[in-house]
Amino acid sequence: MSTTPEAYFCEYERKGSAGPGSIALVFQGGGALGAYQAGVYEAMHDRGIEPDWLVGTSIGAINASLIACNTRERRVEALRAFWHRVEDKSLWHNWMLLPQVSQSMSYLATLQNGIPNFFEPNPLALFGPLCPMPPEAAGYYSTAPLEGTLRELVDFSLLRRSEIRLTVGAAHVRTSRMHYFDSRDVDLDVRHILASGALPPAFPAVRIDGELYWDGGILSNTPTEVVFDDEPRRDALIFSVHMWNPEGPEPTTLWDVAHRQKDIQYSSRIASQIVRLQQAHRLRHVIAELVSEMPEASRQSAAVRTLASYGCLTQMHVVRLLAPRLAHEDQTKDVDFTPAGIASRWQAGYADMSAALDAAPWRAPVARIEGVILHEPGPDGWPQGGTSVSDAEEFGAVHVGRE
């Protein structure tokens, strides 16, 4: 059987399994922007395509758990239930003529009251920033409502019986190191999802096995590296879903500065990540090709076999989806839980994934030496075939761009 990405994706469509490779769905953190991810998954689901590995941080971990910890038939229903529960149902959304005014009022209401079924004000915070409190309560808000919501919508026992894999990223508070909780290694529960979304100082850290964890987004908001660093490596088709735009206009107001700063902060590792992964994986291919050219007798020596173990001929196709900018969005967009904001982002995610699946650029042939192939839509839509590290020395040249 062929192990090319085209072959395993076609095999997946025919048999409903990932075939000899892996289909991974990677979700960023981004609060209300996560509605885009829900639309992305629904488009896959409607095509009969299911990921066998979900990786997420923060809201990405929440969406990933809603998918992984429900039966295939209930996954979209669980996503819709969650996003309906966290909607800001204030009456002014029904009659406000200016979206930016409605969004600003929603933002102020969220700061004061929190989001129903998600987070609520922490009474201890009212005593000021120097008020002593347990580390597990040190935040301006409590995520107890989110814990209740997840317990109703997520069945972790189902995950333990499923072939689907779930990985969520969190920041280890004591050491400042990224930690990935993986269902392949540990029994995940609601604490791991809450830890992945515990963004300080808004939300308190979550203690797991005696250690405190914060939102993984403060270290790696797009945890694609966990797929590339996995052992053993397999051919993979990776849908990396981004919500923060690495490119944007120069800010002309302080409000614009705050907006651009957030985009840069939460998308900042993408450029270096992609280049590093492409270069490293191409070197693995070079090692494998060099070893194949050696005489058989030399290949059998212990030293050469050790060196050869660093080689790898797997190919990783990264399909990058980027949420579009909405009209009137600003630096409060990650707390824009208005019905219109959620619906617009959900619809955009569905449309973008549908277009990617229609184009299927990963089917185009690529050189055997290339290990990581990046696919992005350009101004004229999706190209046939992707870009590789041989095409550019930095992400700026690899990135096709989208406005």
C-alpha positions in Angstrom: 0.0 0.0 0.0 1.3 3.5 -0.8 2.0 5.7 2.1 1.9 9.0 0.4 -0.4 11.7 1.9 -2.7 11.4 -1.1 -3.0 7.6 -0.6 -3.8 7.7 3.1 -6.3 10.5 2.8 -8.1 8.7 0.0 -7.9 5.5 2.1 -9.4 7.5 5.0 -12.3 8.7 2.9 -13.1 5.2 1.7 -12.7 3.3 5.0 -13.3 6.0 7.6 -9.9 5.5 9.3 -6.6 7.4 9.2 -4.9 4.7 7.1 -1.1 4.4 7.4 -0.7 8.1 8.4 -2.4 10.5 10.8 -4.9 13.2 10.4 -4.3 15.8 13.1 -6.3 18.9 14.0 -4.4 21.6 15.9 -6.3 24.4 17.6 -4.9 27.7 18.9 -6.0 29.5 22.0 -8.1 32.6 21.5 -11.2 32.8 23.6 -14.3 33.7 21.6 -12.3 33.4 18.4 -12.6 29.6 19.0 -16.0 29.6 17.3 -13.9 29.6 14.0 -12.5 26.2 15.1 -16.0 24.8 15.6 -16.9 25.7 12.0 -13.7 24.1 10.7 -14.5 20.8 12.4 -18.1 20.9 11.3 -17.0 21.2 7.6 -14.8 18.1 8.1 -17.6 16.2 9.8 -20.0 17.0 7.0 -17.6 15.4 4.6 -17.3 12.3 6.6 -13.7 13.1 7.7 -12.7 12.7 11.3 -9.3 13.5 12.8 -7.6 10.8 14.7 -5.5 13.2 16.8 -6.7 16.5 18.3 -4.2 19.0 19.8 -5.3 22.1 21.5 -4.5 25.0 23.8 -6.9 27.1 25.9 -10.2 27.4 24.0 -8.6 25.0 21.5 -8.3 22.4 24.2 -12.0 23.0 25.1 -13.1 22.5 21.5 -10.8 19.5 21.1 -12.3 17.9 24.2 -15.8 18.4 23.0 -14.9 16.6 19.8 -12.7 13.8 21.1 -14.9 13.0 24.2 -18.2 12.5 22.3 -19.3 10.0 19.8 -19.0 10.9 16.2 -22.8 11.5 16.0 -22.8 13.9 18.9 -19.7 16.0 18.3 -21.2 18.9 16.4 -24.1 18.9 18.8 -21.7 19.2 21.7 -19.9 22.1 20.1 -23.2 23.9 19.4 -24.4 23.3 22.9 -21.2 24.8 24.4 -21.1 27.8 22.2 -24.8 28.5 22.7 -24.3 28.3 26.5 -21.5 30.9 26.5 -23.3 33.4 24.2 -23.7 36.9 25.5 -27.5 37.1 25.3 -27.8 40.8 26.3 -30.9 42.4 24.8 -29.0 45.2 23.2 -27.6 42.8 20.6 -31.1 42.7 19.1 -31.4 46.4 18.3 -28.0 48.0 18.3 -27.3 49.6 14.9 -23.6 50.0 15.4 -21.8 46.7 15.9 -18.8 48.4 17.5 -21.0 49.9 20.2 -22.7 46.6 20.9 -19.3 44.9 21.1 -18.0 47.5 23.5 -21.0 47.2 25.8 -20.6 43.4 25.7 -16.9 43.8 26.6 -17.7 46.0 29.6 -20.4 43.6 30.8 -18.0 40.7 30.5 -15.4 42.4 32.6 -18.0 43.1 35.3 -20.1 39.9 35.2 -18.0 37.2 33.4 -19.6 34.8 30.8 -22.4 32.5 31.8 -21.4 28.9 32.0 -17.8 29.9 31.5 -16.4 32.2 34.2 -17.6 34.4 37.0 -16.0 37.1 39.2 -13.9 35.9 42.0 -15.1 37.6 45.3 -11.6 37.5 46.8 -10.3 39.7 44.0 -12.5 42.5 45.3 -10.2 42.9 48.2 -7.3 44.1 46.0 -4.3 42.6 44.3 -2.4 42.1 47.6 -5.2 40.0 49.2 -3.7 36.5 50.2 -5.5 33.6 48.6 -4.8 30.0 47.7 -2.8 29.6 44.4 -5.8 27.6 43.0 -8.0 30.7 43.6 -5.5 33.4 42.5 -7.4 35.0 39.6 -9.9 37.8 38.9 -12.4 35.2 37.9 -13.4 31.6 38.8 -13.8 29.0 36.1 -16.1 26.8 38.2 -18.9 27.4 35.7 -16.8 26.1 32.9 -16.0 23.0 34.9 -19.7 22.4 35.3 -20.3 22.9 31.6 -17.6 20.5 30.6 -18.8 17.8 33.0 -22.1 17.9 31.3 -20.9 18.0 27.7 -17.7 15.9 27.8 -17.4 12.2 28.5 -13.8 11.4 29.4 -14.5 7.8 29.9 -15.4 7.6 26.2 -12.0 9.0 25.4 -10.3 6.2 27.3 -12.2 3.6 25.1 -11.6 5.5 21.9 -8.9 5.3 19.2 -9.0 9.1 18.9 -6.1 10.9 20.7 -6.3 14.1 22.6 -3.3 16.3 23.6 -3.7 19.6 25.5 -0.9 22.1 26.3 -0.3 23.8 29.6 2.4 26.0 31.1 4.1 24.6 34.2 4.0 27.5 36.7 7.1 26.5 38.7 9.5 25.9 35.8 8.1 27.9 33.0 8.1 24.8 30.8 5.5 23.7 28.3 3.8 20.5 29.3 1.5 18.4 27.1 -1.1 16.1 28.7 -1.7 13.3 26.2 -4.5 10.7 26.4 -2.0 8.2 25.1 0.0 8.5 28.3 -2.4 9.6 31.0 -6.2 9.5 31.7 -7.3 13.0 30.9 -10.1 14.6 32.9 -11.6 18.0 33.3 -8.6 19.4 35.3 -6.4 19.1 32.3 -8.7 21.1 30.1 -9.1 23.7 32.7 -5.4 23.9 33.2 -4.8 24.5 29.5 -7.2 27.4 29.6 -6.1 29.0 32.9 -4.9 32.3 31.4 -3.4 34.5 34.2 -4.2 36.8 35.8 -7.8 36.4 34.8 -8.1 32.7 35.7 -6.3 30.8 38.5 -3.8 28.1 38.0 -5.0 24.4 38.2 -3.2 21.9 40.3 -2.5 18.5 38.8 -0.4 15.9 40.7 0.8 18.5 43.1 2.0 21.0 40.4 0.3 24.2 39.2 -0.4 24.8 35.5 -1.5 27.9 33.6 -2.8 28.4 30.0 -0.4 26.9 27.5 -0.9 29.9 25.2 1.6 31.9 27.3 4.4 29.6 26.0 3.1 28.1 22.8 -0.3 29.2 21.5 -0.1 27.0 18.4 1.2 23.6 19.6 2.0 22.1 16.2 5.5 21.0 17.4 4.0 18.2 19.5 2.9 16.5 16.3 6.4 16.8 14.7 8.2 15.7 17.9 6.0 12.6 18.3 7.6 9.2 18.3 7.3 7.1 16.3 6.8 9.6 13.4 4.2 8.9 10.8 3.1 10.5 7.6 0.7 13.2 8.6 -1.9 15.6 7.3 -2.0 18.4 9.8 -4.8 21.0 9.8 -3.4 23.9 11.8 -6.2 26.3 12.7 -5.0 29.9 13.5 -7.1 32.8 14.8 -4.5 35.5 15.5 -3.1 37.2 12.4 0.7 37.5 12.2 0.3 40.2 9.6 -1.5 43.5 10.0 -1.6 47.2 9.4 0.4 49.8 11.3 -1.6 51.0 14.4 -2.8 54.6 14.4 -4.5 54.7 17.8 -3.9 53.3 21.2 -6.8 50.9 20.7 -5.1 49.7 17.5 -1.9 49.2 19.3 -3.6 46.9 21.8 -5.2 45.0 19.0 -2.0 44.5 17.0 -0.1 43.6 20.2 -2.4 40.7 20.9 -2.2 39.4 17.3 1.6 39.5 17.5 1.8 38.0 21.0 -0.4 35.0 20.3 0.9 34.3 16.8 4.5 35.2 17.4 6.0 31.7 17.3 4.4 30.6 14.1 7.1 32.0 11.8 10.0 30.5 13.6 8.2 27.2 14.3 7.4 26.5 10.7 10.9 27.3 9.5 12.5 25.2 12.2 10.3 22.2 11.6 10.8 22.3 7.8 14.6 22.6 8.2 14.9 19.9 10.8 12.7 17.4 9.0 14.5 18.0 5.7 17.8 17.1 7.4 16.2 13.9 8.6 15.3 13.1 5.0 18.9 14.0 3.9 20.3 11.6 6.5 18.0 8.8 5.3 18.9 9.4 1.7 22.6 9.4 2.5 22.4 6.2 4.4 20.6 4.5 1.5 23.6 5.4 -0.8 26.1 3.7 1.5 27.3 0.1 0.8 25.4 -2.6 2.6 28.4 -3.6 4.7 28.9 -0.1 6.0 25.2 0.3 6.9 25.4 -2.7 9.2 28.0 -1.2 11.4 26.8 -0.1 14.9 28.0 3.4 14.4 26.2 3.9 11.1 23.0 2.3 12.4 23.1 4.7 15.3 23.5 7.7 13.0 20.9 6.3 10.6 18.3 6.3 13.4 18.2 10.1 13.1 17.0 9.8 9.6 13.3 9.8 8.7 11.4 9.7 5.4 7.9 10.6 6.7 6.2 13.6 5.1 4.1 16.1 7.0 1.6 18.2 5.1 0.6 21.3 7.1 -2.7 22.9 6.0 -2.8 26.3 7.6 -6.2 27.9 8.1 -6.4 31.5 9.3 -9.5 33.2 10.6 -10.4 36.3 8.6 -10.7 39.7 10.1 -14.3 40.7 10.8 -15.5 44.2 10.2 -15.2 46.4 13.4 -13.2 43.8 15.3 -10.6 45.2 17.7 -8.5 44.1 20.7 -11.7 42.8 22.5 -12.4 40.2 19.8 -11.3 37.3 22.1 -14.1 38.1 24.5 -16.6 38.8 21.7 -19.2 36.2 22.7 -22.0 38.1 21.0 -24.3 35.9 18.9 -23.3 37.7 15.8 -19.6 37.3 16.5 -19.9 33.6 17.2 -22.0 33.0 14.2 -19.7 34.9 11.8 -16.6 33.1 13.0 -18.3 29.7 12.9 -19.5 30.3 9.3 -16.0 31.6 8.3 -14.4 28.4 9.7 -16.9 26.2 7.8 -16.3 28.1 4.5 -12.5 28.0 4.8 -12.2 24.3 5.6 -14.7 23.5 2.8 -12.5 25.4 0.4 -9.4 23.6 1.6 -11.0 20.2 1.3 -12.2 21.0 -2.2 -8.7 22.1 -3.3 -6.9 19.3 -1.4 -3.4 20.8 -2.3 -1.7 18.0 -0.3 -2.5 15.7 -3.2 0.0 17.4 -5.5 3.3 15.5 -5.9 6.3 16.8 -4.0 10.0 16.0 -4.0 10.9 12.9 -2.0 13.5 15.0 -0.1 10.9 17.3 1.3 9.6 16.4 4.8 7.3 19.4 5.7 5.1 20.9 3.1 3.1 24.0 4.0 -0.2 24.8 2.3 -2.0 28.1 2.5 -4.6 30.0 0.4 -3.3 32.9 -1.5 -5.1 35.9 -3.0 -6.5 33.7 -5.7 -7.5 30.8 -3.4 -5.8 27.5 -2.7 -2.7 26.6 -4.8 -2.1 23.1 -6.1 0.9 21.9 -4.1 2.5 23.5 -1.1 5.7 25.3 -0.2 8.8 23.8 1.4 11.9 25.0 3.0 13.7 24.6 -0.3 11.5 27.4 -1.7 12.5 30.0 1.0 14.8 30.6 3.9 12.3 32.2 6.1 8.6 32.1 6.7 8.1 35.5 5.2 8.8 34.0 1.8 7.0 30.7 2.5 3.8 32.5 3.7 1.5 33.2 0.8 -0.5 35.7 2.8 -4.2 36.4 3.3 -6.1 39.6 4.1 
